[in-house]
Amino acid sequence: MNVIKAQDYAHMSTLASDLIIEEIEKSAYFKLGLATGSSPVGLYKELIEAYKKGTLSFENVTSFNLDEYVGLKSDDPNSYHYFMQQHLFNHVNIQKHKTFIPNGMANDLQEECRRYEALIEEEKGIDLQILGIGENGHIGFNEPSTPFTEKTHVVSLDESTREANARFFNSKENVPTQAITVGIHTIMKSKKILLLISGESKKEAYERLMDPHISTYFPASILHEHPDCTVIVDTETVMG
């Protein structure tokens, strides 16, 4: 695990953008795993700016998002479909038919999980997966005690996760109780992983991640076993 300490959030976002641009430019066909939440927003802004300047094209990029809430329509402002349109897809030349996000409105959620996992397998996995980390150590929506062997699945969200995400909704009661998420097994098959850590609330999670002990009780700990994982931490807000 390669840990890079950024000066602040803006620096973290720039470093992450530079790394991703370098990887996209090296490939004629690039499969990018995307995350949502506040941590990657600055990164997406940097990628948009690079596109506008003509130094980056998404023409050869296929994207797969990590997760989506169950029960939210794609045009719901709190859905991750909507998030990605607003924060990236609407502003760059990525081809919409090459952007994949789980369908949280599927009639058969288990079948949707199988379908989404098969899509990733057909592409022979993700080239670079962007991750954030939850206060409880979740990656994607893989909550504590999720088996490391899990593929794309439906998860019941921890109360701590719903509380952390309540700031995006009118109240905690409006936060969905379930989500579809790419599993840890699938995440770990990515060729490269980029984990972004920012925010005072992530201090304890960062400190626990620096402990090499691996346990399902802290899902992000499995990243120590990945052969090419880079962590960029915003030291200004995480470490004070």
Backbone torsions as a table, in degrees:
resi	resn	phi	psi	omega
1	MET	NA	121.8	-179.7
2	ASN	-97.7	116.9	-177.3
3	VAL	-104.4	124.1	178.4
4	ILE	-114.8	125.8	-179.4
5	LYS	-97.5	110.5	178.8
6	ALA	-86.5	154.7	-177.9
7	GLN	-69.0	-38.7	-177.7
8	ASP	-160.5	-175.1	-176.4
9	TYR	-61.3	-43.3	-179.2
10	ALA	-62.0	-42.4	179.3
11	HIS	-65.3	-41.2	177.0
12	MET	-58.4	-45.0	-178.4
13	SER	-64.6	-39.9	179.2
14	THR	-67.1	-44.2	179.1
15	LEU	-61.4	-42.6	179.4
16	ALA	-64.6	-42.7	179.4
17	SER	-61.7	-45.6	179.7
18	ASP	-59.1	-41.5	-179.5
19	LEU	-64.9	-44.4	-177.9
20	ILE	-68.3	-42.4	178.9
21	ILE	-59.7	-42.9	178.9
22	GLU	-59.3	-42.8	-178.5
23	GLU	-69.0	-42.4	179.8
24	ILE	-62.4	-41.2	-177.4
25	GLU	-66.7	-24.0	-178.2
26	LYS	-80.9	-13.4	-171.0
27	SER	-118.4	142.1	176.0
28	ALA	-83.0	-15.2	179.1
29	TYR	-152.5	109.0	-170.3
30	PHE	-117.8	132.9	-179.8
31	LYS	-109.7	112.4	-172.2
32	LEU	-110.1	124.5	176.3
33	GLY	-90.4	126.7	-173.0
34	LEU	-110.0	148.3	177.4
35	ALA	-120.1	163.1	177.4
36	THR	-119.8	-167.3	-176.0
37	GLY	93.1	-177.9	-174.4
38	SER	-77.5	-28.4	-174.7
39	SER	-59.8	-43.8	-177.1
40	PRO	-87.9	-0.2	-176.4
41	VAL	-58.4	-46.0	178.7
42	GLY	-63.0	-38.2	176.1
43	LEU	-59.8	-46.6	-179.5
44	TYR	-63.4	-35.9	175.7
45	LYS	-62.0	-41.1	179.0
46	GLU	-64.9	-40.4	179.4
47	LEU	-66.3	-38.2	177.1
48	ILE	-63.0	-43.9	179.4
49	GLU	-62.6	-39.9	178.6
50	ALA	-63.8	-39.6	177.1
51	TYR	-63.4	-45.1	-178.5
52	LYS	-63.8	-31.9	179.5
53	LYS	-80.6	-8.9	179.6
54	GLY	84.6	12.8	-179.6
55	THR	-97.4	1.8	-179.7
56	LEU	-150.1	136.0	173.7
57	SER	-125.4	141.2	176.8
58	PHE	-100.6	13.5	-175.4
59	GLU	-60.1	-32.3	-177.3
60	ASN	-102.1	16.9	-174.8
61	VAL	-104.1	132.6	168.1
62	THR	-113.1	132.0	-175.5
63	SER	-117.2	147.1	175.0
64	PHE	-130.0	121.2	175.9
65	ASN	-82.6	151.1	-177.6
66	LEU	-68.2	-37.0	-168.0
67	ASP	-160.6	170.3	174.6
68	GLU	-157.2	144.9	176.6
69	TYR	-67.3	145.4	172.3
70	VAL	-81.6	130.2	174.2
71	GLY	97.1	0.1	177.6
72	LEU	-106.1	129.3	176.4
73	LYS	-69.1	157.9	-175.5
74	SER	-63.6	-24.4	179.6
75	ASP	-94.0	5.2	175.3
76	ASP	-70.2	128.9	-178.2
77	PRO	-56.8	-19.8	179.4
78	ASN	-96.7	-1.2	178.1
79	SER	-77.9	156.7	178.9
80	TYR	-78.7	-21.0	169.1
81	HIS	-58.0	-50.4	-178.5
82	TYR	-63.9	-43.4	179.8
83	PHE	-55.2	-48.4	-176.2
84	MET	-68.6	-36.1	176.5
85	GLN	-61.7	-45.4	-175.7
86	GLN	-71.4	-37.9	-171.5
87	HIS	-97.5	-11.5	179.7
88	LEU	-150.6	-61.1	-166.5
89	PHE	-57.8	-39.2	-177.1
90	ASN	-71.6	-8.5	-171.0
91	HIS	-115.7	-0.8	-178.9
92	VAL	-132.8	177.1	-174.5
93	ASN	-95.6	28.6	175.4
94	ILE	-67.7	140.2	-179.7
95	GLN	-80.3	123.0	-172.1
96	LYS	-57.8	-32.2	-179.6
97	HIS	-75.0	-3.9	176.0
98	LYS	-107.6	14.8	176.3
99	THR	-110.3	121.4	-175.2
100	PHE	-119.6	132.9	178.3
101	ILE	-139.4	137.9	178.6
102	PRO	-56.9	148.0	179.5
103	ASN	-94.4	102.1	-178.7
104	GLY	-75.6	-4.5	178.6
105	MET	-104.2	8.5	-178.5
106	ALA	-60.2	141.4	178.2
107	ASN	-65.7	-36.7	178.9
108	ASP	-116.7	98.8	-175.0
109	LEU	-66.3	-36.3	179.7
110	GLN	-66.1	-39.1	177.7
111	GLU	-67.6	-36.9	176.7
112	GLU	-62.5	-38.9	177.3
113	CYS	-62.8	-43.8	179.3
114	ARG	-64.8	-41.3	179.5
115	ARG	-61.9	-44.9	-176.6
116	TYR	-68.2	-42.0	177.6
117	GLU	-61.3	-40.5	179.4
118	ALA	-64.2	-36.6	177.5
119	LEU	-60.4	-44.3	179.5
120	ILE	-66.1	-41.5	179.3
121	GLU	-64.4	-38.0	178.0
122	GLU	-60.8	-31.5	178.8
123	GLU	-86.4	3.1	-178.9
124	LYS	60.9	36.5	173.2
125	GLY	88.9	176.2	-177.3
126	ILE	-93.1	137.8	177.2
127	ASP	-76.9	-44.7	178.0
128	LEU	-141.8	123.3	-179.6
129	GLN	-107.3	121.7	174.0
130	ILE	-85.2	136.0	178.6
131	LEU	-132.3	151.3	161.8
132	GLY	-111.6	-177.8	178.7
133	ILE	-134.5	137.3	176.7
134	GLY	-82.1	164.1	178.5
135	GLU	-60.2	-28.0	178.5
136	ASN	-95.3	9.3	177.0
137	GLY	90.0	7.4	-179.1
138	HIS	-70.8	148.4	171.9
139	ILE	-123.9	135.5	-162.0
140	GLY	60.7	-139.0	171.4
141	PHE	-110.7	30.3	177.2
142	ASN	-80.9	99.1	-174.3
143	GLU	-77.2	164.9	177.3
144	PRO	-50.6	139.9	-178.4
145	SER	83.1	0.7	174.1
146	THR	-66.7	128.0	178.2
147	PRO	-59.6	142.0	178.8
148	PHE	-68.2	-13.6	-179.7
149	THR	-87.5	-1.5	-174.5
150	GLU	-70.4	136.7	173.0
151	LYS	-99.3	-161.9	-179.3
152	THR	-57.9	129.9	-173.1
153	HIS	-155.0	168.5	174.3
154	VAL	-89.7	134.6	-178.2
155	VAL	-126.9	143.7	170.0
156	SER	-88.7	125.2	-173.3
157	LEU	-76.2	135.5	174.8
158	ASP	-58.8	150.2	176.0
159	GLU	-59.7	-36.4	179.8
160	SER	-65.3	-35.5	178.0
161	THR	-68.7	-43.0	179.6
162	ARG	-65.3	-37.4	177.9
163	GLU	-66.0	-42.4	-179.8
164	ALA	-64.5	-33.5	-177.6
165	ASN	-90.4	-5.0	-177.7
166	ALA	-62.0	-23.7	-179.1
167	ARG	-64.6	-19.5	179.0
168	PHE	-88.8	-10.2	-177.4
169	PHE	-115.8	174.3	177.5
170	ASN	-67.5	-32.4	178.7
171	SER	-162.0	167.8	178.4
172	LYS	-60.2	-33.7	-178.4
173	GLU	-62.6	-23.7	-180.0
174	ASN	-85.5	-9.4	179.4
175	VAL	-75.4	126.1	178.9
176	PRO	-55.1	153.3	-179.1
177	THR	-93.8	-11.5	-179.3
178	GLN	-134.3	160.4	175.5
179	ALA	-150.4	159.9	167.2
180	ILE	-97.6	132.5	-179.9
181	THR	-138.2	144.6	170.5
182	VAL	-64.9	133.8	-175.4
183	GLY	-78.6	167.5	-177.9
184	ILE	-63.4	-39.0	178.3
185	HIS	-57.0	-44.6	-178.5
186	THR	-69.5	-40.9	177.2
187	ILE	-58.9	-44.3	-176.4
188	MET	-69.5	-17.1	177.2
189	LYS	-81.5	-8.6	177.0
190	SER	-61.2	142.8	-178.8
191	LYS	-65.3	-41.7	177.8
192	LYS	-132.3	149.0	176.2
193	ILE	-127.8	135.2	177.3
194	LEU	-122.7	111.8	-179.2
195	LEU	-104.6	124.3	178.6
196	LEU	-105.0	131.4	179.7
197	ILE	-127.6	119.9	-179.3
198	SER	-149.1	146.2	176.3
199	GLY	111.3	140.2	-179.3
200	GLU	-58.0	-33.8	-177.7
201	SER	-69.3	-11.2	-178.5
202	LYS	-97.6	4.9	-176.7
203	LYS	-59.4	-49.0	-178.5
204	GLU	-64.6	-39.2	178.9
205	ALA	-63.0	-41.7	178.1
206	TYR	-62.7	-44.7	-180.0
207	GLU	-62.8	-40.0	178.4
208	ARG	-67.3	-36.2	179.2
209	LEU	-64.7	-32.2	179.6
210	MET	-71.6	-14.1	172.4
211	ASP	-81.0	120.9	-174.5
212	PRO	-71.8	-2.8	179.2
213	HIS	-64.3	130.5	-177.0
214	ILE	-105.0	128.5	-178.3
215	SER	-153.3	143.2	176.3
216	THR	-65.3	-17.7	178.3
217	TYR	-70.7	-16.2	174.5
218	PHE	-133.6	85.4	-169.0
219	PRO	-51.2	-38.6	-177.1
220	ALA	-64.1	-16.0	-179.1
221	SER	-61.1	-26.0	-179.3
222	ILE	-63.9	-19.9	-179.0
223	LEU	-62.9	-19.5	175.8
224	HIS	-62.0	-22.1	-178.2
225	GLU	-92.4	-4.3	179.4
226	HIS	-79.0	137.9	-176.3
227	PRO	-72.8	-16.5	-176.8
228	ASP	-146.7	72.1	-179.5
229	CYS	-115.7	125.3	177.2
230	THR	-112.2	130.1	176.1
231	VAL	-110.6	125.3	174.0
232	ILE	-114.0	118.6	-175.5
233	VAL	-113.5	132.4	175.9
234	ASP	-80.9	94.9	-172.3
235	THR	-67.0	-25.5	-177.6
236	GLU	-62.3	-44.8	-177.5
237	THR	-96.7	-30.1	-177.9
238	VAL	-77.8	-43.2	-172.9
239	MET	-104.3	-10.8	176.2
240	GLY	79.6	NA	NA
